[in-house]
Amino acid sequence: MSQQGERPAAHEDEWWRRLYDETAPDTGPSGAADSLDDRFDSASDAVGEAARQDDHPVTAVPLPDPRLPQAAPPAGRDTRGLTNPPVDRDPLSPENPAADRGERPAAEQAPPAPPPLQGRTAFGPAPWEAPAGPRSPRTFAVRAPAAPPPEPAPPKVVPPEPSESPEPPADPPRPVVGHIGDRPPTYAAEPAALPASGPEDLDALVPDTVLDGARHGTCTLRAASVRGDSARFRGEPRRDALLTARFGTGDGALVLVAVAGGARGEGQAALAAADACRWIGGAVARSHARLSDDIRAGRRGDLKSGLHRLTDRTYGKLRARAAELGLEPSAYSAGLRCLLLSADPECRTRVFFGVGPGGLFRLRDGVWQDLDPVLPPSGSATSEAGPGGDRLTMDLQITTPRSPYAGEPAPPPAEPFRFRASVARPGDVLLLCGNGLAEPMRGEPALAEELARRWTAGGPPGLPAYLADTQLRAKGYSDDRTSAAVWEA
């Protein structure tokens, strides 16, 4: 039937029968069957074989199978839009009474798809044609990402055979303040109370401890001043003062060490000791060139008279300061002991001078020698040889000519002037100290023995060790300890 409902002519029906006759051989180059289904199977097999031969997996894309029942085509046309030929039992054929009456065929009224046609090949869309129906997201065949190559295994580390190596040396012990005797003193070894102060006397504050050191020529110097146990406990200031200074440069330089100690019980003792050190330091600084030349040349007489004059001038200033404060001269005074050391390595002359109590000791060959000049009876003067043949010179206020050093004449101090010049030997240790250390050195043999053992065991101690050494405590001795020691190379 044509689109207008006319019945086709007989020759047209014959043409359709010949075209779709399944018994007729294929007109292709081969005698084998080559239908649309065969081509689809061949293409599917080819695609599957390529996917199996590929090195990497692929994502399969599902395609509609044209051999399955498809949606019913429009009335009067096949899937390609051609007019359907009259076929027996075709719901749209003229033999179907429902089609003549304009009723919907039973095939369209029932949901299940009709069974496949008998004796004919059902056609669907070709594999290269888009499937019928609404568009939907498509999945493309893409190569799966290649797996990264496995990381190489880390090399096997074989620990070295344990070797017999010496253990690292242990850290040296910290310096500890010890004591002499079977039991420690009553007071604690560390500071307790700070001295009281106010807004007007902050400049007069004195630190608990002063520590210093140097090395010039063949000398190694260690110096310390520590508040005594009694003063630490009561919150009193340190009465001792310490000054270490160098004047000049090169071999002509001169090193001064001054130790001063104020009188016990005097409120201005700390200030008086500090003034004594400062003023003797200024006097030596102004005359250091002449003093250095005299020491290197060995002019002991000139040194004695000159240093005596400088010491008298210092004590004159102390008396003047006491008058300004409305105090007695004895209330503003201090004992003063000094050492002069030449920086010239060829000069080993060591000069001591001063006024007041204290000590001067020398450690030679493991034995302590007390070098403090012994005061003879009043009104006499002596010049004698000291221990080891060293010359000892003393000046007990004997009239001397005018000094060539800077400074105006001043009244002599209340106590006699002490002077000594000696020649040091390699390995000697010279100790200058105030009365707080001189008394236990003379009164406690165990203290002198312990210091001798420590200071002959090796080279000069470091500053912390020297501080701990000079603080060796002995029961009954709790005053300030101020000292300076010189090791001879």
C-alpha positions as CSV (number, residue, x, y, z in Angstrom):
1,M,0.0,0.0,0.0
2,S,1.3,3.5,-0.9
3,Q,1.1,6.5,1.4
4,Q,-2.2,7.4,-0.2
5,G,-3.8,4.0,0.7
6,E,-3.6,2.6,-2.8
7,R,-2.7,-0.9,-3.3
8,P,0.6,-1.4,-5.1
9,A,0.6,-2.9,-8.5
10,A,1.5,-6.5,-9.1
11,H,4.9,-5.7,-10.5
12,E,5.8,-3.6,-7.4
13,D,5.0,-6.5,-5.1
14,E,7.2,-8.7,-7.1
15,W,10.1,-6.2,-6.8
16,W,9.7,-6.1,-3.0
17,R,9.6,-9.9,-2.7
18,R,12.8,-10.3,-4.7
19,L,14.6,-7.6,-2.7
20,Y,13.8,-9.2,0.7
21,D,13.8,-12.8,-0.3
22,E,16.0,-14.5,2.2
23,T,16.5,-17.6,0.0
24,A,18.2,-15.6,-2.7
25,P,22.0,-15.6,-2.6
26,D,24.0,-12.5,-1.7
27,T,25.2,-10.4,-4.6
28,G,28.5,-9.5,-2.9
29,P,31.9,-10.7,-4.0
30,S,31.7,-13.7,-1.6
31,G,29.2,-16.5,-1.5
32,A,29.1,-16.4,2.3
33,A,26.2,-14.8,4.1
34,D,26.9,-11.1,4.7
35,S,23.8,-9.7,6.3
36,L,23.6,-6.7,8.6
37,D,23.8,-9.0,11.7
38,D,27.0,-10.6,10.3
39,R,28.6,-7.2,9.9
40,F,27.7,-6.1,13.4
41,D,29.1,-9.3,14.9
42,S,32.2,-8.9,12.8
43,A,32.7,-5.4,14.0
44,S,32.0,-6.3,17.7
45,D,34.6,-9.1,17.4
46,A,37.2,-6.8,15.9
47,V,36.7,-4.2,18.6
48,G,36.9,-6.8,21.4
49,E,40.0,-8.4,20.0
50,A,41.8,-4.9,19.8
51,A,40.8,-4.2,23.4
52,R,42.2,-7.6,24.5
53,Q,45.5,-7.0,22.7
54,D,45.9,-3.5,24.1
55,D,48.4,-3.2,27.0
56,H,46.1,-1.0,29.1
57,P,42.5,-1.7,30.1
58,V,39.8,0.4,28.4
59,T,36.4,1.5,29.6
60,A,33.8,-0.4,27.5
61,V,31.0,1.8,26.0
62,P,27.7,0.0,25.9
63,L,26.0,0.3,22.5
64,P,22.4,-0.6,21.7
65,D,21.9,-4.0,20.2
66,P,19.9,-3.5,16.9
67,R,18.8,-7.1,17.1
68,L,16.7,-6.5,20.2
69,P,13.1,-5.2,19.7
70,Q,13.1,-1.5,19.1
71,A,10.4,1.1,19.5
72,A,7.6,0.7,17.1
73,P,8.1,2.8,13.9
74,P,5.4,5.2,12.8
75,A,2.5,3.8,11.0
76,G,3.1,3.0,7.4
77,R,6.9,3.4,7.5
78,D,9.8,1.2,8.5
79,T,12.7,2.3,10.6
80,R,14.3,4.1,7.7
81,G,11.2,6.0,6.8
82,L,10.2,3.6,3.9
83,T,6.6,2.5,3.2
84,N,6.0,-0.8,4.8
85,P,5.0,-3.5,2.3
86,P,1.9,-5.6,3.0
87,V,2.9,-8.5,5.2
88,D,0.7,-11.2,6.6
89,R,-0.3,-10.6,10.2
90,D,1.1,-7.1,10.1
91,P,-1.0,-5.0,12.4
92,L,-1.0,-2.2,9.9
93,S,-1.8,-4.4,6.8
94,P,-5.2,-4.0,5.0
95,E,-6.2,-7.5,6.1
96,N,-6.4,-6.3,9.7
97,P,-10.0,-5.3,10.2
98,A,-9.0,-2.8,13.0
99,A,-7.0,-0.8,10.6
100,D,-10.0,-0.3,8.2
101,R,-12.2,0.8,11.1
102,G,-9.6,3.3,12.3
103,E,-9.1,1.5,15.6
104,R,-5.8,1.2,17.3
105,P,-4.4,-2.3,16.7
106,A,-4.1,-4.6,19.6
107,A,-0.2,-4.5,19.2
108,E,-0.2,-0.9,20.2
109,Q,-2.7,-1.4,23.0
110,A,-0.6,-4.1,24.7
111,P,2.7,-3.0,26.3
112,P,4.8,-6.1,25.3
113,A,6.7,-5.8,22.0
114,P,5.5,-8.0,19.2
115,P,7.4,-11.3,18.5
116,P,10.0,-11.2,15.8
117,L,8.7,-11.6,12.3
118,Q,8.8,-15.0,10.9
119,G,10.7,-15.5,7.6
120,R,12.1,-11.9,7.6
121,T,15.1,-10.1,9.1
122,A,14.2,-7.3,11.5
123,F,16.0,-4.1,10.7
124,G,17.1,-1.5,13.3
125,P,19.4,1.4,13.2
126,A,22.8,0.8,11.8
127,P,25.8,0.8,14.1
128,W,26.9,4.1,12.6
129,E,23.6,5.8,13.2
130,A,22.6,7.6,16.4
131,P,20.2,5.5,18.5
132,A,16.6,6.7,18.8
133,G,15.4,8.4,21.9
134,P,16.5,11.3,24.1
135,R,20.1,12.3,24.3
136,S,21.9,11.3,27.5
137,P,25.5,11.7,28.8
138,R,27.9,9.6,26.8
139,T,30.8,7.6,28.1
140,F,33.9,7.5,25.8
141,A,36.5,4.8,25.7
142,V,39.5,6.3,27.5
143,R,42.8,4.7,28.5
144,A,43.1,4.0,32.2
145,P,46.0,5.9,33.8
146,A,49.1,3.9,33.8
147,A,50.1,2.7,37.2
148,P,53.3,4.5,38.4
149,P,56.4,2.3,38.5
150,P,57.1,0.8,41.9
151,E,59.5,2.8,44.0
152,P,62.9,1.0,44.5
153,A,63.3,-0.5,47.9
154,P,65.6,1.5,50.2
155,P,69.1,0.2,50.4
156,K,69.7,-2.0,53.3
157,V,71.8,-0.3,55.9
158,V,74.2,-2.5,57.7
159,P,75.2,-1.0,61.1
160,P,79.0,-0.8,61.5
161,E,80.5,-3.2,63.9
162,P,80.8,-1.7,67.4
163,S,84.3,-0.5,68.0
164,E,85.9,-0.1,71.3
165,S,86.2,3.7,71.6
166,P,86.9,5.5,74.8
167,E,84.0,7.1,76.5
168,P,83.8,10.9,76.2
169,P,85.3,12.7,79.2
170,A,82.9,13.7,81.9
171,D,82.2,17.4,82.4
172,P,84.5,18.9,85.0
173,P,82.8,19.5,88.3
174,R,81.6,22.9,89.2
175,P,83.7,24.9,91.7
176,V,82.3,24.4,95.2
177,V,83.1,26.6,98.2
178,G,84.4,24.2,100.8
179,H,85.5,24.6,104.4
180,I,88.5,23.8,106.6
181,G,88.0,21.8,109.8
182,D,85.7,19.0,110.9
183,R,82.5,21.2,110.6
184,P,81.5,24.3,108.6
185,P,81.2,27.8,110.0
186,T,78.0,29.0,111.5
187,Y,77.0,31.3,108.6
188,A,75.9,30.1,105.3
189,A,78.2,30.0,102.3
190,E,76.0,32.1,100.0
191,P,74.7,35.6,100.3
192,A,71.6,36.2,102.4
193,A,70.4,39.8,102.9
194,L,71.3,42.8,100.7
195,P,72.4,46.0,102.3
196,A,69.8,48.7,103.0
197,S,69.8,51.7,100.7
198,G,67.8,54.8,99.9
199,P,67.4,57.3,97.1
200,E,70.4,59.4,98.2
201,D,73.0,56.7,98.6
202,L,72.6,54.6,95.5
203,D,76.0,55.7,94.3
204,A,77.6,54.2,97.4
205,L,76.2,50.7,96.9
206,V,78.9,48.0,96.7
207,P,78.4,44.6,95.0
208,D,78.8,41.4,96.9
209,T,81.6,40.1,94.8
210,V,84.2,41.5,92.4
211,L,86.3,39.2,90.1
212,D,89.0,40.1,87.6
213,G,92.0,38.6,85.9
214,A,94.7,39.4,83.2
215,R,97.9,38.1,81.7
216,H,100.9,40.4,80.9
217,G,104.5,39.5,80.3
218,T,105.3,36.4,82.4
219,C,102.5,37.1,84.9
220,T,99.0,35.6,85.1
221,L,96.8,37.6,87.5
222,R,93.7,36.6,89.4
223,A,91.9,39.0,91.8
224,A,88.7,38.8,93.8
225,S,86.9,40.6,96.6
226,V,84.0,38.9,98.4
227,R,81.7,40.0,101.2
228,G,82.3,38.1,104.4
229,D,79.9,35.6,105.8
230,S,79.0,37.9,108.7
231,A,78.2,40.8,106.5
232,R,76.2,38.6,104.2
233,F,74.1,37.4,107.1
234,R,73.5,40.8,108.6
235,G,72.9,42.7,105.3
236,E,76.0,44.9,105.7
237,P,78.0,46.2,102.7
238,R,81.4,44.9,101.8
239,R,84.0,47.1,103.4
240,D,86.9,45.9,101.2
241,A,87.7,47.5,97.8
242,L,89.7,46.1,94.8
243,L,91.3,47.9,91.9
244,T,93.1,46.3,88.9
245,A,94.4,48.7,86.2
246,R,97.0,48.9,83.4
247,F,98.8,52.1,82.5
248,G,100.7,52.4,79.2
249,T,101.2,50.0,76.3
250,G,103.8,47.4,75.2
251,D,106.7,46.4,77.3
252,G,106.6,49.7,79.1
253,A,103.1,49.1,80.5
254,L,102.6,49.0,84.2
255,V,99.9,46.9,86.1
256,L,98.6,48.1,89.4
257,V,96.7,46.0,91.9
258,A,95.3,47.8,95.0
259,V,93.5,46.2,97.9
260,A,91.9,48.4,100.6
261,G,90.0,47.5,103.7
262,G,87.9,49.8,105.8
263,A,87.8,49.7,109.6
264,R,85.1,47.5,111.1
265,G,82.2,49.3,112.7
266,E,82.6,52.5,110.7
267,G,79.7,53.5,108.6
268,Q,81.9,55.1,105.9
269,A,84.4,52.2,105.7
270,A,83.3,51.1,102.3
271,L,83.5,54.6,100.8
272,A,86.9,55.2,102.4
273,A,88.3,52.0,101.0
274,A,87.0,52.8,97.5
275,D,88.5,56.3,97.7
276,A,91.9,55.0,98.8
277,C,92.0,52.7,95.8
278,R,90.8,55.3,93.3
279,W,93.3,58.0,94.6
280,I,96.3,55.8,94.6
281,G,95.4,54.6,91.2
282,G,95.3,58.1,89.9
283,A,98.7,59.0,91.4
284,V,100.3,55.9,89.9
285,A,98.7,56.6,86.5
286,R,100.2,60.1,86.4
287,S,103.7,58.7,87.2
288,H,103.5,55.3,85.5
289,A,106.2,56.0,82.9
290,R,108.8,57.0,85.5
291,L,107.8,54.1,87.8
292,S,108.0,51.6,84.9
293,D,111.5,52.7,84.0
294,D,112.7,52.5,87.7
295,I,111.3,48.9,88.0
296,R,112.9,47.7,84.8
297,A,116.2,49.4,85.8
298,G,116.1,48.1,89.4
299,R,116.3,51.5,91.0
300,R,114.9,50.4,94.4
301,G,115.7,53.5,96.3
302,D,113.9,55.8,93.9
303,L,110.9,53.5,93.9
304,K,110.7,53.4,97.7
305,S,110.9,57.2,98.1
306,G,108.5,57.9,95.2
307,L,105.9,55.4,96.2
308,H,106.1,56.6,99.8
309,R,105.3,60.1,98.6
310,L,102.3,58.9,96.5
311,T,100.9,56.9,99.5
312,D,101.3,59.9,101.8
313,R,99.4,62.0,99.3
314,T,96.5,59.4,99.2
315,Y,96.1,59.4,102.9
316,G,96.2,63.2,103.1
317,K,93.2,63.2,100.8
318,L,91.4,60.7,103.0
319,R,91.9,63.0,106.0
320,A,90.7,66.0,104.0
321,R,87.6,64.0,103.0
322,A,86.9,63.1,106.6
323,A,87.1,66.8,107.6
324,E,84.5,67.6,104.9
325,L,82.2,65.0,106.3
326,G,82.8,66.2,109.9
327,L,84.4,62.9,110.9
328,E,87.6,62.0,112.8
329,P,90.5,60.9,110.5
330,S,90.3,57.4,111.9
331,A,86.6,57.1,111.0
332,Y,87.4,57.7,107.3
333,S,90.5,55.6,106.7
334,A,91.4,52.2,105.3
335,G,94.4,49.9,105.1
336,L,96.0,50.0,101.6
337,R,98.3,47.4,100.0
338,C,99.5,47.5,96.4
339,L,101.5,45.5,93.8
340,L,103.3,46.9,90.7
341,L,104.0,44.4,87.9
342,S,105.9,45.2,84.7
343,A,104.5,44.0,81.4
344,D,108.1,43.5,80.1
345,P,108.7,39.7,79.9
346,E,112.4,40.3,80.7
347,C,111.6,42.0,84.0
348,R,110.6,39.8,86.9
349,T,110.9,42.5,89.6
350,R,107.7,42.7,91.7
351,V,107.1,45.7,93.9
352,F,104.9,45.8,97.0
353,F,104.0,48.9,99.0
354,G,101.3,50.0,101.4
355,V,100.0,50.9,104.8
356,G,98.0,49.0,107.3
357,P,97.2,45.3,108.1
358,G,97.1,42.6,105.5
359,G,99.4,39.9,104.1
360,L,102.0,39.3,101.4
361,F,102.8,35.6,100.8
362,R,104.9,33.7,98.3
363,L,104.4,30.0,97.4
364,R,107.7,28.6,96.2
365,D,108.4,24.9,95.8
366,G,105.2,24.0,97.5
367,V,106.0,26.0,100.7
368,W,104.4,29.3,101.8
369,Q,106.7,32.2,102.8
370,D,105.4,35.2,104.7
371,L,107.0,38.2,103.0
372,D,105.1,40.9,104.9
373,P,107.8,43.3,106.3
374,V,108.2,43.0,110.1
375,L,108.0,46.3,111.8
376,P,111.1,47.0,114.0
377,P,111.0,49.0,117.2
378,S,110.0,52.6,116.7
379,G,112.8,55.0,115.6
380,S,115.0,52.5,113.9
381,A,115.4,51.5,110.3
382,T,116.7,48.2,108.9
383,S,117.7,46.8,105.6
384,E,117.9,43.0,105.6
385,A,117.8,40.1,103.3
386,G,114.5,38.3,103.0
387,P,113.7,34.6,102.5
388,G,115.7,33.1,99.7
389,G,118.3,36.0,99.6
390,D,115.8,38.6,98.4
391,R,116.6,42.1,99.4
392,L,114.2,43.6,101.9
393,T,113.9,47.3,102.2
394,M,111.7,49.0,104.8
395,D,111.0,52.7,105.3
396,L,109.8,53.7,108.8
397,Q,109.0,57.4,108.2
398,I,112.7,58.3,107.8
399,T,113.2,61.7,106.2
400,T,113.7,61.4,102.5
401,P,114.5,64.0,99.7
402,R,111.7,65.5,97.6
403,S,110.2,62.9,95.4
404,P,110.6,63.2,91.6
405,Y,107.0,61.8,91.1
406,A,103.9,63.9,90.6
407,G,102.0,65.1,93.7
408,E,102.4,67.6,96.5
409,P,103.9,66.7,99.9
410,A,101.3,65.6,102.5
411,P,101.4,64.7,106.1
412,P,102.5,61.1,106.6
413,P,99.9,58.4,107.5
414,A,99.3,57.3,111.0
415,E,100.8,53.9,110.3
416,P,104.3,53.2,109.0
417,F,104.9,52.7,105.2
418,R,105.7,49.2,104.0
419,F,107.8,48.6,101.0
420,R,109.4,45.5,99.4
421,A,110.9,44.7,96.0
422,S,111.7,41.1,95.1
423,V,112.7,39.1,92.1
424,A,110.3,36.3,91.1
425,R,111.3,32.8,89.9
426,P,109.4,30.7,87.4
427,G,106.7,28.7,89.2
428,D,106.3,31.2,92.0
429,V,102.9,32.3,93.2
430,L,102.7,35.7,94.9
431,L,99.6,36.4,97.1
432,L,98.6,39.9,98.2
433,C,95.6,40.0,100.5
434,G,93.7,42.0,103.0
435,N,93.4,41.2,106.6
436,G,90.3,39.0,106.1
437,L,92.4,36.4,104.3
438,A,95.8,37.1,105.9
439,E,94.5,36.1,109.4
440,P,93.3,32.6,108.5
441,M,96.4,32.0,106.3
442,R,98.5,32.6,109.4
443,G,96.1,31.1,112.0
444,E,94.8,28.0,110.1
445,P,97.7,25.8,108.7
446,A,95.1,23.6,107.0
447,L,93.9,26.6,104.8
448,A,97.5,27.4,103.7
449,E,98.1,23.7,102.9
450,E,94.9,23.3,100.9
451,L,95.7,26.4,98.8
452,A,99.3,25.2,98.2
453,R,97.9,21.8,97.0
454,R,95.4,23.4,94.6
455,W,97.8,26.1,93.2
456,T,100.7,23.8,92.6
457,A,98.7,21.0,90.9
458,G,98.6,22.7,87.5
459,G,98.5,26.1,85.9
460,P,96.7,29.1,87.1
461,P,93.0,28.4,87.9
462,G,90.2,30.1,86.0
463,L,88.3,32.9,87.5
464,P,85.5,30.8,89.0
465,A,87.9,28.3,90.5
466,Y,90.1,31.1,92.0
467,L,87.0,32.7,93.6
468,A,86.0,29.3,95.1
469,D,89.6,28.8,96.4
470,T,89.8,32.2,98.1
471,Q,86.4,31.5,99.8
472,L,87.6,28.4,101.6
473,R,85.9,28.9,104.9
474,A,87.3,28.4,108.4
475,K,85.4,28.6,111.6
476,G,85.9,31.9,113.4
477,Y,87.0,33.9,110.3
478,S,84.0,35.7,108.7
479,D,85.4,39.0,107.4
480,D,85.6,40.2,103.8
481,R,88.2,38.4,101.7
482,T,90.1,40.4,99.1
483,S,93.2,39.1,97.4
484,A,95.3,39.1,94.2
485,A,97.5,36.2,93.2
486,V,100.2,36.3,90.5
487,W,101.4,33.1,88.8
488,E,104.9,33.2,87.3
489,A,105.4,31.4,83.9
